[in-house]
């Protein structure tokens, strides 16, 4: 690949990595805000993930630029390299989004657990059951003729 094609490939590749990394950073910052009641913690976690994304994808771009590709320095060769680079970028983007989603799930579970513990520690004379008992009980009362907590068949509506 000649110098012009090499520089064009690297310029387009770096530009796309930076744009995608900024999208991940700004979107992830909003997605993870209010982590444990601290808005700065979500931004900090997202910044770390975005930096890791930039480093990994820029490294893959550097490696991809050195790999021999059929066609030499022709336009189809540069387009082929860009195509492979976009596939690597899409894969890295998907992995990063899955990491953000996993972090969000952990936050939600932790938030629900903390709310449950807070509900258990409050004194509520009207409902002395523990949080675990409340979660396991049905949301509505069973209809007459319905046996058990979760029957497999609903009762006959003709009975009555």
Secondary structure, 3 states (H helix, E strand, C coil): CCHHHHHHHHHHHHHHHHHHHHHHHHHHHHHCCCECCEHHHHHHHHHHHHHHHHHHHHHHHHHHHHCCCCCCCCHHHHHHHHHHHHHHHHHHHHHHHHHHHHHHHHHHHHHHHHHHHHHHHCCCCCCCCCHHHHHHCCCCCCCCCCCCCCCCCCCCCCCC
